[in-house]
Amino acid sequence: MTDCLFCRMVAGDITPDVVYETDDVLAFRDIRPQARVHVLVIPKQHIPTLDDFPADDSALAGKLFVAVQKVARREGLASGGYRTVINCRGDGGQEVYHLHLHVLGGRQLNWPPG
């Protein structure tokens, strides 16, 4: 998908600040961080929203969660804690329509978020 920002990153047209990568997953630093550590974890396959995630692809879901865990460990967040967020569509705050998980940490995060 050539008009998708994250697909262009996967294709190598745009070079993000990569934190973690496998054949199926890419994790990179958010360009507008909302915490000291703010990393986005995406499937390399274009999936517009969480609602579009293939119900029969539990393997990919597992790979995304393992990537979150590895990012948290590499960024030094695992022991103190971190937050993972998935925004879905406009009312949910999704800006880029390519499924992505936010990994936020490195400071005390309040609830509910502001």
N, C-alpha and C positions, 0 to 999 in steps of 0.2 A: 504494500500500500504506500505509494509514493508521496501522498499528502499527509501522512501521519508522521509527526515529529519523532516518535519513539521508533517507528519502523526505519526511519532514515538513520537513526543511531545504530540499530541492529545491522543495517546494510553497510555501515561504515561511511556514509555521506556526511555525518556529523559525528565528531569525536567527543563523547562525554568523559567525565572524570570517573573511570570505571573502578569499582571497589571489589567486584566479584563477577565471574562469568563462567558459564558452562555452555554446553551445546544448546540448551533449552531456555536459559535464564540469563538476564543481564541486570546488574545492579550498579547504580552510579549516583553520584552526589547531586542533590537537587540544586538548581541554580538560584532558587529563592528559599534558602533554608529557614525553617521555623523553629529550629533548635540547634544547639552546637553541632550535633550530628543529625543530618537529614539525608537519607539515602532512599532512592526509589528502586524497587525490585520489580522487573517486568518479565513476562514471558516473551520469548523472541517471536513467537507466533502472534499475529495480530488478533487480539480479542478486544472488541471495543469497550465493553463494560463487564462488571461482575455478573450481571444477568445474562450475558452472552457466553459465559464460560461453559464449555462442553460438559454436560452432566456425567458423561461416561469417561472423563479423563482425570481420574483420581491420581494418576501418576504425575501429571503436570502440577496438580494442586500440591502434592507432596513436595515436588521439586521447588516450588515457590516458597513453601514454609521452611524447607531446609536452607534455602538461600537466605531467608530472613534471619534464621538462627546463626548462620555463618557470618553474615554481615554484622550482627550484634556482637559476636565474639571478637571479630577482627577490629571492630571500632571501640572495643573496651566497654561495651554497654551491658553485657550479660550479667555481671555481678550486681550492678546497681539498679538495673531495670531499664526498660524502654517501652515505647508504644508503637503499635503497628496499626495503620489506618488504611482502609480502602474506601475511597469516595466513589459513589455510583450516580452518574448523570448530574444534571444541572443543580437540582435541589440538594443533592448530596455533596456538591462542591467539586465535582469532577471537571477539570479543565482540558485535559488531553484525553481523547477517547481511544485509549489503548490501556487496557487493564494495568494498574500499577499499585503496589503496596508501598506505603510510606513507612520507613523505619526512623523513628525520632527518639533522641535521647541526649544524654550529656548534661542534663539539667533536670530539676524537679518539674514534672509536668502536672498541671492541675486538671481536675475534673469537676464539672464538665469543661470541655475545651472552650475557649473564648471566641 
